[in-house]
Every structure is written in C-alpha cells, then in structure tokens.
Amino acid sequence: MKILTICGLGQGTSLLLKMNVQEALQSLGIEADVDNSDVSSASVENADLILAGEYHIDSLKHLDTPVIAITDFMDVEEIKNKLQKFFKGE
C-alpha cells in the first residue's frame, strides 16, 4: 500500500505528517510505503490513501483516492485512530 501525505507546498508540514503516519502505522503493525507531496501534485501520484489537513480536503475531492482529514499533524493518536478506522472499513 502507498500512502501519501499532503500539504500546500509538499515540504515541511507533509514531511512532519509523513513521519507521524509512519509512527502510527508501526504501532498498528501495518506496513505501507509513505511519501509526501504538495496538494497540486496529488492527482499524479499513485497512492492508495491520502492524508491531508482539513483545509486541503476540498482541493482533493476530485480524486478517486480515499482521503483522511487530519486536524492536528502532531497528534499521533488522532492519526492512529483514523488509520485504524480506515483499515477496519469504518
């Protein structure tokens, strides 16, 4: 599985989110390739799942890829809970 983390420019915030997603996945025992990018490049990436800030969700609605909105990029528990729900099909 490939997971993409998104921010406006694809640099700092998406990299921070990427590291916290990797930590959450590890604690859940889920293996995935996690990469980061900017919101405008999300449509050309071959991702199975996208995580982005709530403020980018409208910009990603045109994609077929599932998108999880994250409120606090620093909150690993929020990320873990939302990933767990996604993988359980909730």
Summary of the structure (lengths in Angstrom):
residues: 90
radius of gyration: 11.6
end to end distance: 18.1
largest distance: 31.1
contacts: 275
relative contact order: 0.24
helix: 48%
strand: 23%
